Amino acid sequence: MPVARTRAVALTGVDGSLVEIEADLANGLPAFTIIGLPDTALGEAKDRVRSAASNSGVELPARRVTVNLSPASLPKHGSAFDVGIAVAAIATTGVLALDHVAETVHIGELGLDGRLRPVAGVLPAVLAAKRAGARLVVVPWGNRAEAELVPGIRIIAAATLRDVLAVHGADIDPPAEPVAPIPSPPVVESRSSEGDLSDVIGHPEAIEALQVAAVGGHHLMMLGPPGAGKTLLASRLPGLLPDLDADAAVEVSSVRSLAGLGVGEGLVTRPPLEAPHHSATTASLVGGGSGLVRPGAISRAAHGVLFLDEAPEFPSAVLDALRQPLETGEITIHRARSVARFPARFQLVLAANPCPCGQAGTGDAECTCTPHARRRYLARLSGPLLDRVDLRLTVRRVGAVQLTGAEGGALTTAEARARVVAARARTRERWGAEGWSLNAHVPGTPLRSPRWRLAPPDRAALDRALERGGLTMRGYDRVLRVAWSIADLEGDDRPRADHVGRALFLRKGI
């Protein structure tokens, strides 16, 4: 018999490559060999394939079967190759239409009873197949809704290996009893905004900072004692962000699919919120793994908010791992034989107490920390990391006067989001032709160019801060970006001196 061929998808991060699966049937002692750089889970596919084929009414011949995964230099991970390997191996017996098999991409894991089990990463895999020119993809029934989110490609959802073989023209007897398909795993609900902005009592400067951060995509740090409302404020930020555009929705949904969180019946349209515990490791934040590289909290927060509560309690190595993705907007994880890329364009929100006991500067409780302990506590947040944070403010506890005077007239999340959407429209109108949608993404050179440079009176305070060494050149550009965001929020064409002053205050508010 000629060599039977079909296709599957190998994922490295959010990117995928088509893999050709070749199967050859030769004389010799019965054996089933898989070559082409498979990992352990993929190497075990031979046992799953034999049992699934036997329980589906199709016995593999008692001869030597060799399956090659090409290109051989590309690492292959996981069990999503099972269906493709089974179809290629069975096609060597001549019971399937070889041309139809060769044109089809197969994704899915096999159970020993022949049922197809859902796998993670179907959405980016189908996207990769479409980009490579494939027109037909077979997926497990439990991944049907996720695969059908990709337009322009035909999806066939199969419950069993029998169903897959029937697609390719096999004359196979139906099962004695109907086989129930394996359902998709439950979707882990994505965290987004919790509560309404009107729930926040007091803190007018913090509410303004949240809106400025939402307009420009700026990173934010809040310093204050326990109970001041830092977590409450941070949880409201995703609600101020506009809905994701089509590209961002696909990217966020692909990361969720890779992480095994599920996508559901539609793409994710709201910005996510990730809030890892301070015991998180570098790998859990950045992503990684010894085999299949999984996205970390940074990537799961892409196009949303990454909130690090009790930030000084995080290990220094974990915090410093944020520095590069904050600049580049993506995570690249290198392994010996592959490179995985994940999106990492997120907004960082840090929250910290002023000292280990949390009572420094409260006025109503005595701080028991020494000056050295206070300095050492906040010094856990490195200077290079803080230099990448645009907005910094001190959050104080709400007093009785603020509590009794907080009835009615509070800004709601819907009202604040409408302001943010209008401000972002002004930002896109100004920078859209250059390819930038947020002020935080604009390089410093255009901001200081003759066309966009602020008048000397408007930037006087900023120039003095640079001359005195109070700002680095990176900090200077970040203050300019914040000033533009404040101007966009207020509907002004260009930042004025008061906008620059407020931006300086928000930059050095701690």
N, C-alpha and C positions, 0 to 999 in steps of 0.2 A: 504494500500500500504506500502511496505517497505520504510525505510528511504533512500532517494536519497543522493548521495555523489558526490562531485567534489572537485577541488583544485584551489587555488589561491596563490599569493605570498605576504607576508608582508615584507616591506623593513624597515630596521633600518640602516640608513647611506647607505654605498655601499654594505652592506650585506643583504641577504634576507633569509626568512624561508618559507617553504611550509605551507600553512594553509588549513586544510580540512574544506570544507563547507558542513554541513549536513542540510537537509531539511526534515521536518516531516509534514504530513497533518493529522489533527485530527478533530473530530467532535467538534462542538461548534460554538459560534458566529463568524462571519467573522473577522479575525484579521491577521496581519502580524507582527511578532515579530522577531527582530534580537538580539541575545545575543552573548557573547564572547568578551567583551571589545571593542566595536566599538566606534569610535569618532563621532562627530556630523554629518560630511559629510557622513559617512558610515551608520549612523542611518537613514538618509534621503533616503537611497537606496530603501526602501520599496515602497515609492511613485513613484520613477522613474521606478522600476521594474513593478509595476502594470500597469502604463500607457504604458510602452514600450511593455509589453506582449499583452495588449488589442489592441494597434495599429499595432501589428504584426500578428494579427489573432489568437492569443492563449489567451483565457481568463483563468485567475487563478480561481479555484473553490471558491465559496463563503463559505469557511470553515476556520478553524484556521490553519495558516501556521507558523511554528516555524523554524527559521534558526539559526544554531549554528556555530560559527567560532572557530575552535579548532586548537591549544591549547588556552583555554580561558584566560590563564595568559599573553599571548603575545598581546601587544597593536596593534590594526589595525587602520590605518589611510587612509583617502582619498577615492576616488570614484572608484578606479581600481578593486574593488570587485564586482561591479554591475553585470557584465556578469555572473560571477560564481554563484552569488546569484539567478539570474533569471533562469539560466539553472537548478540549483538544485531544485528550487521551481516548475518549470514546469515539471521536471522529476518525481515528486511525483504523477502526474496524469497518468503516464504510457505511455506517447506518445513518450518517448525517450529510447534509449538503455542504461540501467543503467550501464552496464560494461564499455561501451565506455565513458560515461560521467565521471565515476569515475577515468579513466586513464588520463583524459585531464586536463591541467592547463588553466584557463581562466583569461585573463587580459583585462580590458577595462571599460570605463564608458558608461552608457546608456543615450541616449537622450529620451525625452518623445515620440518621433515618432518611436522609435525602432532602430535608427541608433547608431552605436558604435563610440564614441568620443575618439580621441587619448589621452593618459595620459603620464605624465612624469615618468621617471624611468623604461621604458620597457627594456632597455639593461641590467641593473643589475638584473632586475627581471627574465628575460629569462636565464641569467647566473646562477642565484640561482636555478632555476628550473632544469637546466641541471645537476648541481652539485648534486642535490638531487635525480637524477635518472629519472626524467620525460622525456618522449619521444615525447610528442605532446603538443603544446601550441597554443591557439587561442588568437589572438591579433586584435585590430582595424586595419582597412585598412590603416589608416594614420600612424601607427607605423610599417608597414610591413618592410620597408627598414632597420630600426633600429634593429628589432628583427632578421632579416636574417643575421646580422653580426655575430651571434653566430653559429658556425658550430656544426654539430653532433646532431641536434635536429630538428624535423619537425615543421614547422611554418605554420599555417593556418591564413590568413588575411581575416577578415570578415567585410563587410560593414554594415550589419544590424543583428538584433537578429534573423530574419528569416534564414539568412545564417548560423548562429551558430547552430540553431535547425536542419537544414537540414544536417549538418555535423554529427549530432548524430542520424540520421535516422527518423526524424519527417516527417510525411506526411502532408505537409502544402502547401496551395495554393500560387502560386506566386503573387506578388503585381500587382495591376491593371496597374501601371506605374512603370518603372524602377526607383530605388532609387539611387541617386548619393551619393557615399561615402563621408564622411567628410575628407578632405585632412589633411595632417600633417601640423602643424603650421610652419611658416617660420623659417629656421635655422638662429640663431644669429651667425654671422661670428665670429670666434675666433680671438682675436687680437694676432698677432705674431710680428715678426720684421717689423719695419717700415723704409723703405729706405735702402740704402747701406752704408756699413762702409766707403767707399771711399768718402761719402759726408762730413765726419768729417774733418775739417780743423785744422791742428795743433794737440795738445794734444797727442804726441807720447807716453808719460807715461800712459795716460788714455787708449789708444788703447791696450798697452801691458797688463794693468791690466784687461781689458775686456777679452782678450784671456786667461790669467791665470785663471780668474774666470770661464770661460767656460770649461777649461780643468779639473779643480779640483772640480767644483761645489761649489765654495767659495762665501760667502756673501760679498757685496761691499757697501761702503759708499763714496759719493762724496760731498765735501764741496766747495762752490764757490759762487760768486756773481750772480745776475740775468743776463742771457744772455751769461753765460760762456759756455754753451753747455751740462749741466748735463742731461737734459731730452733727448737731441739728442743722447748722448752716451748710456743712459740706454735703449732706444728703439732699439738699434742695438744689444744688447746682445742676445736676443732669436735667431736671425739669425745666430749667431756663434755656437749655440748648434746643435749637430747631431739630425737626425730624431729619434723619439721615437721607442723603441723596441716594440715587440708585447704586452708584459705585461703592459708596461707603456701606450701604446695606448688604450688598453682596460680600464685601470683605468681612464685615462683622459676623454675618451668618456663616461664612466659610470657617472662620476661627472657632465659632461655637460647634460646628460640625466636627472639626478636627479634635476638639477637646472632649467630644462625646457628650455634649450637653443637649444636643438636639436642636432642631430649628422649628419644627411644627409645620403648620399649613402655609406659612408665608415668611418672607424675609423679615429680619429684625429691622424695625424702622425707628426705634428710640435709642438714644445713646446709652450704652451700658454703664454701670457703676460697679467697680471692683474695690473691695476693702479687705485685703488680706490681713491676717493677724500678725502681730509684731514678731512672732516666732518663725515666720516664713523664711525659707532658705533662698539662696540666690537662684537655684534651679527652678523653684516654684514660682519665683517672680519673673525671671527672664524666659524660662522654658528650657526644655532639654529632655534627657532620658537616654538610657543606654542603648535602646533599640530604636523604635519609632520616636522621632522627636516630637514632643507635644508642646503646644503653646502655653506660656505662663500667664500670670496675672496681667503683665504689661500688655500682652497681645489681646487678651480677653477684654481689656479696657480700651482697645483701639477705637478712636472716634467717640470716646466717652470720657469717663473720669476714673482715675486711680487715686483712691483716698487711703493715705497711710496715717492712721490714728496712732497716737503715742509714738511719733516718728523717731525720737531719740532712743527708744527701746529696740528698734531694729538694729541688727548687726551692721557695723560700718561697711563691710564688704557688700551687703545687700543694697544699702543706700547708694553707694558709689557705682553700683551696676546700672543705676538709672541715668547716669550722666550722658553716656553716648546715645541711647535712644531718645533722650530729650532733645538732642541736637539733630539727629538724622531722621527720626520718625519711623525707624524700622529696626528690627532685631535680626541679626544674621548669626546663626549658630553653626559653628564649624565642627565637623567630625572627620575622622581619618579618611573616609571615602565619600563624603557628601557634605553639602552646605544647605541648610534649611533657612528659609527667609519667612519672617512673620511681620505683619504690620505693627507699629508701635507709636502711632500718632495719637497721643492721649493728652488729657489735661491732668497735671499732678496737683493734688491738694494735700498738704502736710498739716498736721495738728500736733502741738506739743504743749506740755506744761512748762511754766517758767523755771521750775527746779524739780528735784526728785520728790519732794513732799508736796509740791503743787501750790503752796500758799504764798510764795514770794509776790509782794506787791498787791495783795488782796486788801489789806487794811483791816480785815475783820478776824484774822487768825495769824498767829505767830509762825513765821518760817523757821524751821529747825535746821536748815541747810547752811553750811559755811559758804562764804563767797567763792572759795575754790571749788566746792561741790557744784555750785550753780554754773560756774563757767565750764567745768568739765562736762556737765550734763548736756548743755546746749552745743558744746564743741563736738559732740558726736555727729552733728550735722555739718559736714565738711563745707569749707568755703566755696570750692568749685561747684558743689551741688546747689548751695544757696544762691550763688551768682546766676544760676539758671532759672531761679524763681522770680517772676516779675512783680508779684504783689505780696506784700507782707503787712500784716496788721495785728494789733493787740486786741484781743476780745476780753472784755471785762464782764463780771457778773452783773446781772440785772438787779436794780434796786427796787424798792417798794414804790417809788414815785413813777418809774417807768412801767411797772406792772399795773398800777391803777390807771395810768393814762394811755393804755394800749388798746382801748376799745374802739373799734370801727376805723375805717379809713386806711387799713393796712394794705400794702401792695400784694396782690395775689400772684401766683405762679403764672397764670394765663396772661395777666397784664404785663408782667416782666418779660415773658417770652415774646410777646408781641413787640415790645421795645427792642429786644435783642434781634429779632428777625428783621425789623426795619433797619437797624444799625448795620447788620451784616450785609444787607442789600446795598447800602452805601459803600461798604468796604469792597464788595465785588465789583461795583461799578467803577471804582477807582483803580483797583489792582487786577481785575479779572483778565484784562488783555495781557498782563505779564505772567499769568498762571498762578496767582496767589489769591486765596479766598479768605484768609484771616490775617489780621495785622501781625500776629505773632510769627507768621511764616515769612514775612517780608525781610529780606536781608538789609543790613545796615547801610550798605552803599546807596541804594535808591533813596532811602530816607534822608541821607545827607547830600543828595545830588542837588544841583541848582534848582531843578523843577520843584522839588518837594521840601527843600530846606526851609526851616522856620525862620522868621524874621529875627534879627538880633535881640530886640526887646523881649520877644516871646521865649527865646531859649536862653536868656541871660542866666537864670538860676541854674539851669542844667550845665552851662559852660563853667560856672564857678565851682560847681560840685566836682566836675572833671579835673579842673585845675588844682583843687585842694587835695585830690586823691581820694575823695569820697566815693567815686564811681570808677569802675574799670571801663574800657572802651565798649566791652560787651554790655555792661550795665547802662552805659549812655544810650546805646541803641535800644535797649529794652525799655527805658523810660520813654523814648520817642514813640515806640510802638504802643505803650499804654496811653500816652497822650492822644494818639490818633484814635484809639478805641473809645476814650472818653468823649472826644469830639464827635465820633460817629453816633454814640449813644444819645448825645444831646442834639444831634441833627446839624452840627456845624460843618462847614466845608474844610476848615483847617484848624489845628489846635491853636489855642491862645495861651497867653502867659499863665492864666489861672488853671488851664488844663494841664500844663507842664508842671505847675506847682502841686496840683493834686496827684499827678503821676509820680512825682518825686516823693511825696508823702507816702503813697501806697508802696513805693519801692523800699522805703526806709522806715516803715511804720512801726517796726518792732524796737 
